[in-house]
Amino acid sequence: MPSAAETEIELSIVMPCLNEADTVVECVQKGLEGLKAAGCKGEIVLADNGSTDGSQGLATKAGARVVDVKYKGYGAALMGGIEAAKGRYVIMGDVDFWIECTPANAKKMQRVFDKIGLIVTGKQIGRAHV
């Protein structure tokens, strides 16, 4: 029987989702490939916010764990996904725009997490940083 440390999920990639059938499979696959290539035990958590286009089934078939988030809105989906995540660390990936989880990126993130335990990101809009 494996020890708790051997079965512990190290990294959860949370993807908020609302009707993303066109991109969800590719994003889940890229996330899983990145985790595998990095040697990181992880999961993809699709935080679904009421999709009606079959996104949930596609994500499940691709290897994600789908959680239904009853409260509407991007923030609610993100919080619901983070709450459901089983990983020691959690990162967010958008289903409609994915930055590849490459082995190098995953290792860099792991080193940062180990040092400070928190990552804050921003989005550049025009010249302003949000």
N, C-alpha and C positions, 0 to 999 in steps of 0.2 A: 504494500500500500504506500503511495507517495506521501511524503511529508507535506505539512501545510505550506512550507516555503516553496516546494516544488509545484504546487497547484495554484499558488497565489497569482492572480492576474496583476501584472505590473503596470500596464498602461491601457486605459480605456480611451478610445477615440469616439467622442460623442458628435453625432450629426443630426441637428434639427432638420425636420423634413415636413414639407407640405406640398404634395403633388409634384414629386420630382422623378416620375417614372422614366423620363428620358435620360437621366444621368446617374441615378442611384446605384445601379449595378456596377458601373465603371468605378465610381467613387469607393464603394465597399471593397471591390477587388483590389484597387490601388492601396487602400489602407491595410488590408490583410497581407498583401505582398510586401509592403514596407515593414510591417511587424515581423514577418517571417524572415526577411532578408537581414533584419537587424538582430535577429535572435531574441526578440522581445516577446514574452508571453503577454498577449493582449486580446482585446475584444473591440468590435465595432458595435456601438450602441446607436441605433437609429431611433431618435426621439420623434415619433410621429404625432403631428398636430391635427389629425383629422383628414388625411389624404383620401381622395375618392378615385384615384387613378391607378390603384394597384401597387403603389410604391412599397407598401408593407410586405406583400408577398414576394416581390422582386428582391427586396433587401434580405429577407429571410433566406431565400434560395441562394443568394450570393454569399451568405455566411454571417450576416449581421444578426444581432439580437434586437428585436423591435420592441419598444415600449410605447404604449399609448399615453399621451399626455392630454388630459381632459381640458385644461385651461388653454385658451387660444392665445396665439402670439408667439413671435420668435423667442422672446426672452423666457416665456413660460416653457416652451419646448426645450430650450437649452437647460433651464434649471431642472426640469423633469428628467432629462437625460443624465445630467450630472448626478442627480439624486439616485438614479437607478444604476449608475456605473459601479462596477466591482473592482476597478483598478486602483492600485496604490496612487497612481497619478492619472490625471484626466486632461486631455487636450480636446479642442473643438475643431471639427472640419466641416465646412459647408458642403452640402450635397450638390449645389449648383455651381460651385467653384472650388475645386480641390487643389491644394498645394501638395505635391507628392510627399508621402511619408517615406523618404528614401532611407537606406541604412545609415548614411552619414547624418542626415537630419535627426533621425530617431536617437542616435547615440549622443549627438550634441544636446538634444532636449533632455535626455536622461541625465547627463552630467550637470546641466543647469538645475534640473529638479532636485538632484541630490545635494547641490550646494545651497540653494535658497528656498526650494519648496513652493515657489509661486512664480507664475509667469503672467505678465500683463501684456496684452497686445493692443494695437490700435489699427485704425483704418484711415488711410489718407484720402481726403475728399478735397480735390483742388489743391490748394496750398495749406489748408488747415488739417491738423491732426486731431482725430476724434478719439 
